Amino acid sequence: MIDKRMGRRIREQREKLGYTQEQLAERLNLSCNYYARLERGDARPCLDTLIRIANNLKVSADALLQDLLDYSAPFVSTELSDRVASLPPDEQKNILQVVDLLIQQSQSRQAR
């Protein structure tokens, strides 16, 4: 199960960058067969390979492992920031107001 979720995220990021499996396997100096097995979750990369994958996909390793880690707040924060940064300034302000309201509600629930 762990390997399948990580493999899915690797595939999604590869596709987002427009690489084929063959292109990325070549960049990683991996066989196409082994790389395909990683994406399917049939193989688990060693740490060195995971780091090379993350670097080539321009993501952090915790982005690939996000729901497998107990602590992945930096990833969530970065993901939120990246998504908001791509919006027009007036929409960014609206989102910030919504986030402020959600934080206030959360803090008042915690205070009870």
C-alpha positions in Angstrom: 0.0 0.0 0.0 2.8 2.5 0.9 4.6 1.9 -2.3 1.5 2.3 -4.4 0.7 5.7 -3.0 4.3 6.9 -3.4 4.4 5.5 -6.9 1.2 7.3 -7.8 2.6 10.7 -6.6 5.9 10.1 -8.5 3.8 9.4 -11.7 1.6 12.4 -11.1 4.6 14.7 -10.7 6.4 13.2 -13.7 3.4 13.8 -15.8 3.0 17.3 -14.5 6.5 18.0 -15.7 5.9 16.4 -19.1 8.4 13.5 -18.8 7.8 10.1 -20.2 8.8 7.1 -18.0 11.7 6.5 -20.3 12.9 10.0 -20.1 12.9 10.1 -16.3 14.4 6.7 -16.0 17.3 7.8 -18.2 17.8 11.0 -16.2 17.8 8.8 -13.0 20.2 6.3 -14.6 17.6 3.5 -13.9 16.3 0.9 -16.2 12.8 1.6 -17.7 11.5 -1.6 -16.2 12.7 -0.8 -12.7 11.3 2.8 -12.9 7.9 1.5 -14.1 7.9 -0.9 -11.2 8.5 2.1 -8.8 5.5 3.9 -10.3 3.3 0.8 -10.0 4.4 0.4 -6.4 5.9 -3.0 -7.1 9.4 -1.8 -6.0 10.6 0.4 -3.2 13.5 2.8 -4.0 16.5 3.0 -1.7 17.1 6.4 -0.1 19.7 7.5 -2.7 17.2 6.7 -5.5 14.3 8.5 -3.7 16.5 11.6 -3.3 17.4 11.5 -7.0 13.7 11.1 -8.0 12.7 14.0 -5.8 15.4 16.2 -7.2 14.6 15.4 -10.8 10.9 15.9 -10.2 11.6 19.2 -8.4 9.7 18.2 -5.2 10.8 17.5 -1.7 11.0 13.9 -0.5 8.2 14.5 2.0 6.0 15.6 -0.9 6.4 12.0 -2.3 5.9 10.5 1.2 3.4 13.1 2.5 0.6 10.8 3.9 3.1 8.2 5.1 4.9 10.6 7.5 3.6 11.6 10.9 4.9 15.1 10.4 4.6 16.8 7.0 3.5 20.3 7.9 6.2 22.0 5.8 4.8 20.3 2.7 1.2 21.3 3.4 2.3 24.9 4.1 4.4 25.0 0.8 1.5 23.4 -1.2 -0.9 26.0 0.2 1.5 28.8 -0.5 2.1 27.7 -4.1 -1.6 27.4 -4.9 -2.4 30.8 -3.5 0.6 32.5 -5.2 -0.8 31.5 -8.6 -4.0 33.5 -8.1 -4.6 37.2 -8.8 -3.9 39.5 -5.8 -7.5 40.2 -5.0 -8.3 36.5 -4.8 -5.2 36.0 -2.6 -6.6 38.6 -0.2 -10.0 36.8 -0.1 -8.4 33.5 0.7 -6.3 35.1 3.4 -9.5 36.4 5.0 -11.1 32.9 4.9 -8.0 31.4 6.4 -8.0 34.0 9.2 -11.6 33.1 10.0 -10.8 29.4 10.0 -7.9 30.0 12.4 -10.1 32.0 14.7 -12.7 29.3 14.8 -10.1 26.7 15.4 -8.5 28.7 18.3 -11.9 29.3 19.9 -12.7 25.6 19.7 -9.4 24.8 21.3 -10.0 27.3 24.1 -13.2 25.6 25.1 
